[in-house]
Amino acid sequence: MKMTTRRARINRTERMMAETSDWVPTVSPTADLASALVDAPLFAGCDPRDIAGILAEFDDVRFPSGRRIVLEGLRGSDFFLVVAGTAAVLVDGWRVATLGPGDFFGEIAVLGDGLRSASVRAETPLHCLVLPNGKLEQLILDHPQLGINLIRRVIGRFQDVAGRRQPPASELVSA
């Protein structure tokens, strides 16, 4: 019987994480996260000490580039805050926005009917903070300024999307 040595196998996930883990910054202590996100529109008007307390409620998660994070039409209860990297927002397969550090997503499903209104895909390796299990509502009740900022950003997004719409074909035909 011939003895052979086996090469160690590395699965695709391990290889992908090894390739991307060096790129994604390691900003993990809450104080560092608070200073990194203090200028984010979501935290406008919030005291830096409050920001650190808010961020302590979140979990840290990282996604490799190309990974779908949420899928349009599926149920979701997690709210995401981007720390580093970029993500594409897709509705019916069309890119409608690009998210970067300080941006957030998942609020519509968490505060609405639970269905995701868009898909989000990591464009680059992505570092996010995740508020799991529908805890966003309580966080807004505990920090009203956060809720006001969230509403302002959501309204701004809807205005951006509405501003890009084409008029109905019937209005394009000149009389």
C-alpha positions as CSV (number, residue, x, y, z in Angstrom):
1,M,0.0,0.0,0.0
2,K,1.4,3.3,-1.1
3,M,1.3,6.2,1.4
4,T,0.7,9.7,0.1
5,T,0.5,13.0,1.9
6,R,-2.6,15.1,1.5
7,R,-2.5,18.7,0.8
8,A,-4.5,20.8,3.3
9,R,-7.8,21.8,1.7
10,I,-9.0,25.3,2.0
11,N,-12.7,25.9,1.2
12,R,-13.9,28.9,-0.9
13,T,-15.2,30.8,2.2
14,E,-11.8,30.5,4.0
15,R,-10.0,31.6,0.9
16,M,-12.4,34.6,0.3
17,M,-12.1,35.7,3.9
18,A,-8.3,35.5,3.8
19,E,-8.2,37.6,0.6
20,T,-10.5,40.3,1.9
21,S,-9.8,40.4,5.6
22,D,-6.7,42.5,5.3
23,W,-8.5,45.2,3.3
24,V,-11.4,45.7,5.6
25,P,-10.3,48.1,8.4
26,T,-10.4,46.7,11.9
27,V,-12.2,49.5,13.7
28,S,-13.7,47.6,16.6
29,P,-13.6,49.4,20.0
30,T,-16.7,51.4,20.5
31,A,-14.8,54.6,21.1
32,D,-13.0,54.3,17.7
33,L,-16.3,53.5,16.0
34,A,-17.9,56.5,17.6
35,S,-15.1,58.8,16.4
36,A,-15.3,57.2,12.9
37,L,-19.1,57.7,12.7
38,V,-19.5,61.0,14.5
39,D,-20.0,62.9,11.2
40,A,-22.5,60.4,9.8
41,P,-25.9,62.1,9.0
42,L,-27.6,59.5,11.2
43,F,-25.8,60.9,14.3
44,A,-26.1,64.7,13.5
45,G,-26.8,66.6,16.7
46,C,-26.1,63.6,18.9
47,D,-23.6,63.9,21.8
48,P,-20.5,61.8,21.1
49,R,-21.0,59.9,24.4
50,D,-24.5,59.0,23.3
51,I,-23.1,57.8,20.0
52,A,-20.8,55.4,21.8
53,G,-23.7,54.1,23.9
54,I,-25.9,53.7,20.7
55,L,-23.1,51.8,18.9
56,A,-22.7,49.4,21.9
57,E,-26.1,47.9,20.9
58,F,-24.8,46.9,17.5
59,D,-23.0,43.7,16.4
60,D,-19.9,43.9,14.1
61,V,-20.1,42.1,10.8
62,R,-18.0,42.0,7.6
63,F,-18.9,41.0,4.0
64,P,-16.6,40.2,1.1
65,S,-17.1,42.1,-2.1
66,G,-19.9,40.7,-4.3
67,R,-21.9,39.3,-1.3
68,R,-25.6,39.9,-1.3
69,I,-26.4,41.2,2.2
70,V,-30.2,41.6,1.9
71,L,-32.6,40.5,-0.8
72,E,-35.5,42.5,-2.1
73,G,-38.9,41.0,-1.2
74,L,-37.7,38.8,1.7
75,R,-38.4,39.5,5.3
76,G,-35.8,41.1,7.4
77,S,-35.5,42.4,11.0
78,D,-31.9,43.7,10.9
79,F,-30.8,47.4,10.5
80,F,-27.3,47.9,9.0
81,L,-24.9,50.8,9.4
82,V,-21.9,51.0,7.0
83,V,-18.5,51.6,8.7
84,A,-16.2,51.0,5.8
85,G,-16.5,50.0,2.1
86,T,-19.3,50.5,-0.4
87,A,-22.5,48.7,-1.3
88,A,-24.9,48.9,-4.2
89,V,-28.7,49.3,-3.6
90,L,-30.7,47.5,-6.3
91,V,-34.5,47.7,-6.9
92,D,-35.8,45.2,-9.5
93,G,-32.2,44.6,-10.6
94,W,-31.5,48.3,-11.2
95,R,-28.9,50.2,-9.2
96,V,-30.6,53.1,-7.5
97,A,-28.0,54.1,-5.0
98,T,-24.5,53.5,-3.6
99,L,-23.9,53.4,0.1
100,G,-20.6,54.3,1.9
101,P,-19.3,54.9,5.4
102,G,-22.0,56.5,7.6
103,D,-24.9,55.3,5.4
104,F,-27.5,52.8,6.6
105,F,-30.0,50.3,5.2
106,G,-32.7,48.0,6.4
107,E,-34.9,50.6,8.1
108,I,-37.9,50.2,5.8
109,A,-38.3,46.5,6.6
110,V,-37.6,46.9,10.3
111,L,-40.1,49.8,10.8
112,G,-42.5,48.8,8.0
113,D,-44.1,45.5,7.0
114,G,-40.9,43.4,7.4
115,L,-40.3,43.0,3.6
116,R,-37.1,44.3,2.1
117,S,-37.8,47.1,-0.4
118,A,-34.4,46.6,-2.1
119,S,-31.4,44.3,-2.4
120,V,-28.0,45.4,-1.1
121,R,-24.8,44.0,-2.5
122,A,-21.2,44.7,-1.2
123,E,-19.3,46.4,-4.0
124,T,-16.0,46.3,-2.0
125,P,-15.2,44.4,1.2
126,L,-17.8,45.9,3.6
127,H,-17.6,46.5,7.4
128,C,-21.1,47.1,8.9
129,L,-22.6,47.3,12.3
130,V,-25.9,45.4,12.6
131,L,-28.7,46.1,15.0
132,P,-30.4,42.7,15.1
133,N,-33.9,41.4,15.8
134,G,-36.0,44.6,15.2
135,K,-34.3,46.6,18.0
136,L,-34.4,49.8,15.9
137,E,-37.7,51.0,17.2
138,Q,-36.6,50.9,20.9
139,L,-33.3,52.6,19.9
140,I,-35.3,55.4,18.3
141,L,-37.5,55.7,21.4
142,D,-34.4,55.9,23.6
143,H,-32.7,58.5,21.3
144,P,-35.3,60.7,19.5
145,Q,-32.7,62.7,17.6
146,L,-31.6,59.5,15.9
147,G,-35.2,58.9,14.8
148,I,-35.5,62.4,13.4
149,N,-32.2,62.0,11.5
150,L,-33.3,58.6,10.1
151,I,-36.6,60.1,8.9
152,R,-34.8,63.0,7.2
153,R,-32.4,60.7,5.4
154,V,-35.2,58.3,4.2
155,I,-37.2,61.3,2.9
156,G,-34.1,62.5,1.1
157,R,-33.7,59.1,-0.5
158,F,-37.3,59.0,-1.7
159,Q,-36.9,62.6,-3.1
160,D,-33.7,61.5,-5.0
161,V,-35.5,58.4,-6.5
162,A,-38.6,60.4,-7.4
163,G,-36.4,63.1,-9.0
164,R,-34.9,60.5,-11.3
165,R,-38.2,59.1,-12.6
166,Q,-39.2,59.6,-16.2
167,P,-42.6,61.2,-16.9
168,P,-45.2,58.8,-18.2
169,A,-45.1,58.1,-21.9
170,S,-48.4,60.0,-22.4
171,E,-46.8,63.2,-21.1
172,L,-43.8,62.8,-23.4
173,V,-45.9,63.1,-26.6
174,S,-46.3,66.7,-27.4
175,A,-49.6,67.9,-28.8
